Amino acid sequence: MSVRTEIVSRVEGRDGDVSQVVFEEGPPLQCAGMFLHTVTRQASDLPGQLGCVMLDDGSVRVDDASRTSVPGIYAVGDLARRESSPAGMTFVVSAAATGFAAAITVNQELFQESLG
């Protein structure tokens, strides 16, 4: 098995099946499937503008309850990452789960605040 690092021009195939990868330079690679790794970066700089601590990969640093470094601001999904986590969670199910957990935290904090 070889690893190709050239720039991909296009992926060809029919009916959802991959048949070959065509590179900008060099010969195409005939294949029946492929693995790839893409780099994701946040497009919005709003968290940084709000003063949230950002991690090297461009995600917002959060705690286990999705709190950012700015009180009252929470971040979830692929926008947010715990510092101990090796990579961002780019799955819809992860975003839904962290959103649900953050909503519970916000609700509890607002309830405690209302008790005075």
DRENPA-3360 file (N, C-alpha, C; in nm, 2 decimals, always signed):
BEGIN
1 = MSVRTEIV = +0.09/-0.12/+0.00/+0.00/+0.00/+0.00/+0.09/+0.12/+0.00 ~ +0.05/+0.22/-0.08/+0.13/+0.34/-0.09/+0.05/+0.46/-0.04 ~ +0.11/+0.57/-0.01/+0.05/+0.69/+0.03/+0.08/+0.80/-0.07 ~ -0.02/+0.86/-0.13/+0.01/+0.96/-0.23/-0.02/+1.10/-0.16 ~ +0.07/+1.19/-0.18/+0.05/+1.32/-0.12/+0.03/+1.44/-0.22 ~ +0.02/+1.40/-0.35/+0.00/+1.50/-0.45/-0.14/+1.57/-0.44 ~ -0.15/+1.68/-0.50/-0.28/+1.75/-0.49/-0.38/+1.67/-0.58 ~ -0.50/+1.64/-0.53/-0.60/+1.57/-0.60/-0.68/+1.67/-0.69;
9 = SRVEGRDG = -0.69/+1.63/-0.82/-0.76/+1.71/-0.92/-0.91/+1.67/-0.91 ~ -0.94/+1.54/-0.91/-1.07/+1.49/-0.90/-1.07/+1.34/-0.87 ~ -1.19/+1.29/-0.83/-1.21/+1.15/-0.80/-1.32/+1.11/-0.90 ~ -1.29/+1.00/-0.97/-1.38/+0.95/-1.07/-1.44/+0.81/-1.03 ~ -1.56/+0.79/-1.08/-1.63/+0.67/-1.06/-1.77/+0.68/-1.11 ~ -1.85/+0.57/-1.08/-1.99/+0.57/-1.13/-2.08/+0.51/-1.02 ~ -2.20/+0.56/-1.01/-2.30/+0.51/-0.92/-2.25/+0.50/-0.77 ~ -2.17/+0.60/-0.73/-2.13/+0.61/-0.60/-2.00/+0.53/-0.57;
17 = DVSQVVFE = -1.95/+0.46/-0.66/-1.82/+0.38/-0.65/-1.70/+0.46/-0.70 ~ -1.59/+0.45/-0.63/-1.47/+0.52/-0.67/-1.40/+0.42/-0.77 ~ -1.34/+0.47/-0.88/-1.27/+0.39/-0.97/-1.12/+0.44/-0.98 ~ -1.10/+0.57/-0.97/-0.97/+0.62/-0.97/-0.96/+0.76/-0.92 ~ -0.84/+0.80/-0.87/-0.81/+0.93/-0.82/-0.72/+1.00/-0.92 ~ -0.75/+1.11/-0.97/-0.67/+1.18/-1.07/-0.60/+1.30/-1.00 ~ -0.47/+1.31/-1.01/-0.39/+1.41/-0.94/-0.36/+1.52/-1.04 ~ -0.32/+1.64/-0.99/-0.28/+1.75/-1.07/-0.15/+1.71/-1.15;
25 = EGPPLQCA = -0.07/+1.63/-1.09/+0.05/+1.58/-1.16/+0.07/+1.44/-1.13 ~ +0.13/+1.37/-1.22/+0.16/+1.22/-1.20/+0.04/+1.14/-1.25 ~ +0.07/+1.01/-1.25/-0.03/+0.91/-1.30/-0.15/+0.90/-1.21 ~ -0.27/+0.87/-1.26/-0.39/+0.85/-1.18/-0.37/+0.72/-1.10 ~ -0.45/+0.71/-0.99/-0.44/+0.59/-0.91/-0.57/+0.51/-0.92 ~ -0.56/+0.39/-0.97/-0.68/+0.31/-0.98/-0.71/+0.25/-0.84 ~ -0.84/+0.26/-0.80/-0.87/+0.21/-0.67/-1.02/+0.18/-0.66 ~ -1.06/+0.11/-0.56/-1.20/+0.07/-0.53/-1.25/+0.15/-0.41;
33 = GMFLHTVT = -1.17/+0.22/-0.34/-1.20/+0.30/-0.22/-1.09/+0.38/-0.18 ~ -1.11/+0.47/-0.09/-1.00/+0.56/-0.04/-1.03/+0.61/+0.10 ~ -0.92/+0.64/+0.16/-0.93/+0.71/+0.29/-0.87/+0.85/+0.28 ~ -0.92/+0.95/+0.34/-0.86/+1.08/+0.33/-0.88/+1.15/+0.47 ~ -0.79/+1.24/+0.49/-0.79/+1.32/+0.61/-0.79/+1.47/+0.56 ~ -0.89/+1.54/+0.60/-0.90/+1.68/+0.57/-0.88/+1.77/+0.70 ~ -0.83/+1.88/+0.68/-0.81/+1.98/+0.79/-0.93/+2.07/+0.79 ~ -0.99/+2.08/+0.91/-1.11/+2.17/+0.92/-1.07/+2.29/+1.01;
41 = RQASDLPG = -1.11/+2.40/+0.97/-1.09/+2.53/+1.05/-1.22/+2.60/+1.06 ~ -1.24/+2.67/+1.16/-1.36/+2.75/+1.18/-1.35/+2.87/+1.09 ~ -1.46/+2.90/+1.03/-1.47/+3.02/+0.94/-1.50/+3.15/+1.01 ~ -1.56/+3.14/+1.13/-1.60/+3.26/+1.21/-1.49/+3.29/+1.31 ~ -1.46/+3.42/+1.32/-1.37/+3.47/+1.43/-1.45/+3.53/+1.55 ~ -1.58/+3.51/+1.55/-1.67/+3.56/+1.65/-1.62/+3.52/+1.79 ~ -1.59/+3.39/+1.82/-1.55/+3.35/+1.95/-1.42/+3.43/+2.00 ~ -1.33/+3.45/+1.91/-1.21/+3.53/+1.94/-1.24/+3.67/+1.97;
49 = QLGCVMLD = -1.34/+3.73/+1.89/-1.38/+3.87/+1.91/-1.45/+3.88/+2.05 ~ -1.51/+3.78/+2.10/-1.58/+3.78/+2.23/-1.48/+3.76/+2.34 ~ -1.36/+3.72/+2.31/-1.26/+3.70/+2.41/-1.24/+3.56/+2.45 ~ -1.30/+3.46/+2.38/-1.28/+3.32/+2.42/-1.14/+3.28/+2.39 ~ -1.09/+3.19/+2.48/-0.96/+3.14/+2.45/-0.97/+3.04/+2.34 ~ -0.88/+3.05/+2.24/-0.88/+2.97/+2.12/-0.76/+2.87/+2.13 ~ -0.78/+2.75/+2.08/-0.67/+2.65/+2.07/-0.60/+2.67/+1.94 ~ -0.49/+2.60/+1.93/-0.40/+2.61/+1.81/-0.47/+2.57/+1.68;
57 = DGSVRVDD = -0.57/+2.48/+1.69/-0.64/+2.44/+1.57/-0.76/+2.53/+1.53 ~ -0.77/+2.64/+1.61/-0.88/+2.73/+1.57/-1.01/+2.70/+1.64 ~ -1.02/+2.60/+1.73/-1.14/+2.57/+1.80/-1.14/+2.65/+1.93 ~ -1.26/+2.66/+1.99/-1.27/+2.73/+2.12/-1.25/+2.63/+2.23 ~ -1.16/+2.68/+2.33/-1.14/+2.59/+2.44/-1.26/+2.59/+2.53 ~ -1.31/+2.47/+2.57/-1.42/+2.46/+2.66/-1.39/+2.36/+2.77 ~ -1.47/+2.36/+2.87/-1.46/+2.26/+2.98/-1.56/+2.15/+2.95 ~ -1.58/+2.06/+3.05/-1.66/+1.94/+3.03/-1.81/+1.98/+3.01;
65 = ASRTSVPG = -1.85/+2.10/+3.05/-1.99/+2.15/+3.04/-2.00/+2.24/+2.92 ~ -1.91/+2.25/+2.84/-1.91/+2.34/+2.72/-1.90/+2.49/+2.75 ~ -1.85/+2.52/+2.87/-1.83/+2.66/+2.91/-1.70/+2.71/+2.84 ~ -1.70/+2.83/+2.78/-1.58/+2.89/+2.73/-1.51/+2.96/+2.84 ~ -1.40/+3.03/+2.81/-1.33/+3.11/+2.91/-1.41/+3.24/+2.95 ~ -1.51/+3.27/+2.87/-1.59/+3.39/+2.90/-1.72/+3.35/+2.96 ~ -1.75/+3.40/+3.09/-1.87/+3.36/+3.16/-2.00/+3.39/+3.07 ~ -2.09/+3.29/+3.07/-2.21/+3.31/+2.99/-2.20/+3.27/+2.85;
73 = IYAVGDLA = -2.08/+3.23/+2.80/-2.07/+3.19/+2.66/-2.03/+3.04/+2.66 ~ -2.11/+2.97/+2.58/-2.09/+2.82/+2.57/-2.06/+2.80/+2.42 ~ -1.98/+2.69/+2.39/-1.96/+2.65/+2.25/-1.97/+2.50/+2.24 ~ -2.02/+2.45/+2.13/-2.04/+2.31/+2.12/-2.01/+2.27/+1.97 ~ -2.01/+2.14/+1.95/-1.99/+2.09/+1.81/-1.85/+2.10/+1.77 ~ -1.83/+2.11/+1.64/-1.69/+2.12/+1.58/-1.63/+2.25/+1.61 ~ -1.70/+2.35/+1.66/-1.65/+2.48/+1.70/-1.57/+2.47/+1.83 ~ -1.60/+2.37/+1.91/-1.54/+2.36/+2.05/-1.46/+2.24/+2.07;
81 = RRESSPAG = -1.37/+2.25/+2.16/-1.29/+2.13/+2.20/-1.23/+2.15/+2.34 ~ -1.24/+2.04/+2.41/-1.17/+2.04/+2.54/-1.02/+2.03/+2.51 ~ -0.94/+2.09/+2.59/-0.79/+2.09/+2.57/-0.74/+1.95/+2.57 ~ -0.80/+1.87/+2.65/-0.75/+1.73/+2.67/-0.79/+1.64/+2.55 ~ -0.88/+1.69/+2.47/-0.92/+1.61/+2.35/-0.82/+1.63/+2.24 ~ -0.78/+1.52/+2.17/-0.68/+1.53/+2.07/-0.73/+1.59/+1.94 ~ -0.86/+1.59/+1.91/-0.91/+1.65/+1.79/-1.05/+1.70/+1.81 ~ -1.09/+1.78/+1.72/-1.23/+1.83/+1.72/-1.33/+1.72/+1.69;
89 = MTFVVSAA = -1.45/+1.73/+1.73/-1.55/+1.64/+1.70/-1.63/+1.69/+1.58 ~ -1.62/+1.63/+1.47/-1.68/+1.69/+1.35/-1.80/+1.60/+1.31 ~ -1.87/+1.54/+1.40/-1.98/+1.45/+1.38/-2.11/+1.52/+1.43 ~ -2.22/+1.51/+1.35/-2.34/+1.57/+1.39/-2.39/+1.51/+1.53 ~ -2.37/+1.38/+1.55/-2.42/+1.33/+1.68/-2.34/+1.39/+1.79 ~ -2.21/+1.42/+1.77/-2.13/+1.48/+1.88/-2.18/+1.62/+1.91 ~ -2.21/+1.69/+1.80/-2.26/+1.83/+1.82/-2.39/+1.83/+1.90 ~ -2.48/+1.73/+1.86/-2.61/+1.72/+1.93/-2.59/+1.69/+2.08;
97 = ATGFAAAI = -2.50/+1.59/+2.10/-2.48/+1.55/+2.24/-2.42/+1.66/+2.33 ~ -2.32/+1.73/+2.27/-2.26/+1.84/+2.35/-2.36/+1.96/+2.36 ~ -2.44/+1.98/+2.26/-2.54/+2.09/+2.27/-2.64/+2.05/+2.38 ~ -2.68/+1.93/+2.39/-2.78/+1.89/+2.49/-2.71/+1.90/+2.63 ~ -2.59/+1.86/+2.65/-2.52/+1.87/+2.78/-2.50/+2.02/+2.81 ~ -2.47/+2.11/+2.72/-2.46/+2.25/+2.75/-2.59/+2.31/+2.79 ~ -2.70/+2.27/+2.72/-2.83/+2.32/+2.75/-2.87/+2.28/+2.90 ~ -2.84/+2.16/+2.94/-2.86/+2.12/+3.08/-2.79/+2.21/+3.17;
105 = TVNQELFQ = -2.66/+2.24/+3.14/-2.58/+2.32/+3.23/-2.63/+2.47/+3.23 ~ -2.67/+2.52/+3.12/-2.73/+2.66/+3.12/-2.85/+2.66/+3.20 ~ -2.94/+2.56/+3.18/-3.07/+2.56/+3.26/-3.04/+2.55/+3.41 ~ -2.95/+2.47/+3.45/-2.92/+2.46/+3.59/-2.86/+2.59/+3.65 ~ -2.77/+2.65/+3.57/-2.71/+2.78/+3.61/-2.82/+2.89/+3.62 ~ -2.90/+2.89/+3.53/-3.01/+3.00/+3.53/-3.11/+2.97/+3.65 ~ -3.14/+2.84/+3.67/-3.22/+2.81/+3.79/-3.16/+2.85/+3.92 ~ -3.03/+2.82/+3.93/-2.96/+2.85/+4.06/-2.95/+3.00/+4.07;
113 = ESLG = -2.93/+3.07/+3.96/-2.93/+3.22/+3.97/-3.06/+3.28/+4.01 ~ -3.17/+3.22/+3.97/-3.30/+3.27/+4.00/-3.34/+3.24/+4.15 ~ -3.27/+3.15/+4.21/-3.29/+3.12/+4.35/-3.22/+3.23/+4.44 ~ -3.13/+3.30/+4.38/-3.07/+3.41/+4.44/-2.96/+3.38/+4.53;
% end
